[in-house]
Amino acid sequence: MENVISAQEIKRRGISAVDRALEKGPVHVIQRNRPRYVILSEESYQRLAEGAEARGRLWHRLLEDDATPAAPRSRADLDRELQAEREGWSD
């Protein structure tokens, strides 16, 4: 944590202390000698939220694709695939 401010300092200096600290990135707020909060700019929050939404859509797509059963393969097909894979192994 590089960008740290105490809760006491925020009480003493007000929002201007947070504004100044946000110029350097996310602000970690320390209360009773422990990390308690992280303050983000609106822009950083929006990027974070958009990333979470994109990951959710990706997982949905992946799980949806996984739910589609694959066409059954014959034993001969499986044996050929395994043999081809084994041939690719180095000794």
C-alpha positions in Angstrom: 0.0 0.0 0.0 1.7 3.1 -1.2 -1.2 5.7 -1.2 -2.3 5.6 2.5 -4.2 8.1 4.6 -5.5 7.8 8.1 -9.2 8.2 9.0 -8.1 10.8 11.5 -6.5 12.8 8.8 -9.7 12.7 6.7 -11.6 13.9 9.7 -9.1 16.7 10.3 -8.6 17.9 6.7 -11.8 16.8 5.1 -12.5 15.7 1.5 -9.6 17.8 0.2 -7.2 15.3 1.8 -8.9 12.5 -0.2 -8.9 14.5 -3.4 -5.2 15.2 -3.1 -4.4 11.5 -2.3 -6.6 10.3 -5.3 -4.3 12.1 -7.7 -1.8 9.3 -7.0 -4.4 6.5 -7.5 -6.6 4.4 -5.1 -6.4 5.6 -1.5 -6.1 3.1 1.4 -7.7 4.4 4.5 -6.2 3.2 7.8 -8.3 3.1 11.0 -6.9 1.9 14.3 -3.7 1.0 12.6 -5.4 -1.4 10.2 -6.4 -1.0 6.5 -10.2 -0.3 6.6 -11.3 1.1 3.2 -10.1 1.8 -0.3 -11.3 4.9 -2.1 -11.4 5.0 -5.9 -12.0 7.8 -8.3 -15.2 7.4 -10.3 -13.2 6.6 -13.4 -11.3 3.8 -11.7 -14.5 2.4 -10.2 -16.2 2.4 -13.7 -13.2 0.5 -15.2 -13.4 -2.0 -12.3 -17.2 -2.4 -12.7 -16.9 -2.8 -16.5 -14.2 -5.4 -16.1 -16.4 -7.4 -13.6 -19.3 -7.3 -16.1 -17.1 -8.4 -18.9 -15.8 -11.4 -16.9 -19.4 -12.3 -16.0 -20.4 -12.3 -19.6 -17.4 -14.4 -20.5 -18.1 -17.0 -17.8 -21.7 -17.2 -18.9 -20.6 -17.8 -22.5 -18.1 -20.4 -21.4 -20.5 -22.2 -19.2 -23.2 -22.1 -21.8 -20.9 -23.6 -24.4 -19.9 -26.3 -21.8 -23.5 -27.3 -21.3 -23.8 -28.3 -25.0 -22.9 -32.0 -25.1 -20.1 -33.0 -27.5 -20.9 -35.6 -30.2 -20.0 -39.0 -29.0 -16.8 -40.4 -30.3 -16.1 -44.0 -31.1 -13.4 -46.1 -29.3 -11.4 -46.1 -32.5 -11.5 -42.3 -32.6 -10.4 -42.0 -29.0 -7.6 -44.5 -29.6 -6.3 -42.5 -32.6 -6.4 -39.3 -30.6 -4.5 -40.9 -27.7 -1.9 -42.4 -29.9 -1.4 -39.1 -31.7 -0.9 -37.4 -28.3 1.5 -40.0 -27.1 3.6 -39.7 -30.3 4.0 -36.0 -29.5 5.5 -36.7 -26.0 9.2 -36.5 -25.8 11.2 -39.3 -24.0 
